[in-house]
Amino acid sequence: MDVQAEITVFFEDPFWVAVFKRHEEGRLCAAKVTFGPEPTEAMLYPFFLEHFKELRFGPAADGERQACCRNPKRLQRQIRRQLGGSGAGTKAQQAIQAQQQLAAAQRKTERRERTQSEKQQAFERRRQKRKEKHKGH
């Protein structure tokens, strides 16, 4: 019997979650474990060894396993993209980044409003000029 296990860890606000997948004879079962703080690899492996039998896996489903021989460079790029999406590391840096994004959005809306009003004023000047030409001086 060929059994393979896989662990995926992600942040689901406000907790870190690990999804344990078990591939067994072409069938896929999954179990979800919620952690408080971010688990490290050093924490995950002992947890996996100690608690694997206690995990409550859901009903098995037909699941095609992905090919085992994937391009390692592509895999690294995908991992980098997933990890890079979180942005700055500390909460202060994340707050500063959010503040900068908010300021950028405000500048964009102000710029859009300003250009729209300038276009409207130019239109009004052209209309006024046309009226003056037709007055019959």
FIGU-648568 format. One record per residue (C-alpha): residue number from 1; x, y, z. Coordinates in steps of 0.2 Angstrom, whole numbers, always signed. Last residue first. Example, Ala and Ser with C-alpha at 12.3 -4.5 7.8 and 13.67 -1.06 7.14 Angstrom:
<nodes>
NODE;pos;c1;c2;c3
NODE;2;+68;-5;+36
NODE;1;+62;-22;+39
</nodes>
This chain:
<nodes>
NODE;pos;c1;c2;c3
NODE;137;-102;+463;-162
NODE;136;-116;+451;-167
NODE;135;-118;+440;-151
NODE;134;-112;+425;-160
NODE;133;-94;+426;-156
NODE;132;-97;+429;-138
NODE;131;-107;+413;-137
NODE;130;-93;+403;-145
NODE;129;-81;+410;-132
NODE;128;-92;+405;-118
NODE;127;-94;+387;-125
NODE;126;-75;+386;-126
NODE;125;-73;+393;-108
NODE;124;-86;+381;-102
NODE;123;-76;+366;-110
NODE;122;-60;+372;-103
NODE;121;-68;+373;-85
NODE;120;-75;+355;-88
NODE;119;-58;+348;-93
NODE;118;-50;+356;-78
NODE;117;-64;+349;-66
NODE;116;-60;+331;-73
NODE;115;-42;+334;-71
NODE;114;-44;+339;-53
NODE;113;-56;+325;-49
NODE;112;-44;+312;-56
NODE;111;-29;+319;-47
NODE;110;-39;+319;-31
NODE;109;-44;+301;-34
NODE;108;-26;+296;-37
NODE;107;-20;+305;-22
NODE;106;-32;+297;-11
NODE;105;-27;+280;-18
NODE;104;-9;+284;-15
NODE;103;-12;+289;+3
NODE;102;-22;+273;+6
NODE;101;-7;+263;-1
NODE;100;+5;+273;+10
NODE;99;-5;+269;+26
NODE;98;-6;+251;+22
NODE;97;+13;+250;+19
NODE;96;+15;+259;+36
NODE;95;+4;+247;+45
NODE;94;+13;+232;+37
NODE;93;+29;+240;+43
NODE;92;+23;+242;+60
NODE;91;+16;+224;+60
NODE;90;+33;+217;+55
NODE;89;+37;+208;+40
NODE;88;+32;+218;+25
NODE;87;+23;+211;+11
NODE;86;+12;+195;+13
NODE;85;+12;+192;-6
NODE;84;+30;+187;-6
NODE;83;+27;+170;+2
NODE;82;+15;+164;-12
NODE;81;+26;+172;-26
NODE;80;+42;+164;-18
NODE;79;+33;+147;-17
NODE;78;+28;+148;-35
NODE;77;+45;+154;-41
NODE;76;+53;+139;-31
NODE;75;+41;+127;-39
NODE;74;+45;+134;-56
NODE;73;+64;+132;-53
NODE;72;+61;+114;-46
NODE;71;+52;+108;-62
NODE;70;+40;+95;-56
NODE;69;+44;+77;-54
NODE;68;+31;+70;-42
NODE;67;+17;+72;-55
NODE;66;+2;+79;-46
NODE;65;-9;+66;-38
NODE;64;-26;+64;-45
NODE;63;-39;+64;-31
NODE;62;-54;+53;-30
NODE;61;-62;+57;-13
NODE;60;-60;+50;+4
NODE;59;-71;+56;+18
NODE;58;-63;+68;+30
NODE;57;-47;+65;+40
NODE;56;-48;+66;+59
NODE;55;-30;+67;+65
NODE;54;-26;+56;+80
NODE;53;-15;+44;+70
NODE;52;-5;+59;+64
NODE;51;-3;+66;+81
NODE;50;+15;+62;+86
NODE;49;+24;+61;+70
NODE;48;+15;+76;+62
NODE;47;+18;+87;+78
NODE;46;+36;+82;+78
NODE;45;+37;+88;+60
NODE;44;+27;+104;+62
NODE;43;+37;+111;+76
NODE;42;+54;+111;+68
NODE;41;+46;+117;+52
NODE;40;+39;+132;+61
NODE;39;+22;+135;+66
NODE;38;+15;+153;+65
NODE;37;+6;+157;+82
NODE;36;-11;+150;+86
NODE;35;-12;+133;+76
NODE;34;-28;+126;+68
NODE;33;-27;+108;+61
NODE;32;-37;+103;+46
NODE;31;-38;+85;+39
NODE;30;-38;+79;+21
NODE;29;-41;+63;+12
NODE;28;-36;+59;-6
NODE;27;-39;+43;-15
NODE;26;-28;+35;-28
NODE;25;-22;+21;-17
NODE;24;-19;+33;-2
NODE;23;-14;+51;-4
NODE;22;-15;+59;+14
NODE;21;-17;+78;+15
NODE;20;-13;+88;+31
NODE;19;-20;+106;+31
NODE;18;-11;+117;+43
NODE;17;-19;+133;+49
NODE;16;-11;+149;+56
NODE;15;-24;+160;+66
NODE;14;-32;+177;+65
NODE;13;-35;+177;+50
NODE;12;-32;+161;+40
NODE;11;-13;+161;+37
NODE;10;-7;+146;+28
NODE;9;+2;+129;+30
NODE;8;+1;+115;+18
NODE;7;+7;+97;+24
NODE;6;+8;+82;+12
NODE;5;+7;+63;+16
NODE;4;+10;+48;+5
NODE;3;+3;+31;+7
NODE;2;+7;+17;-6
NODE;1;+0;+0;+0
</nodes>
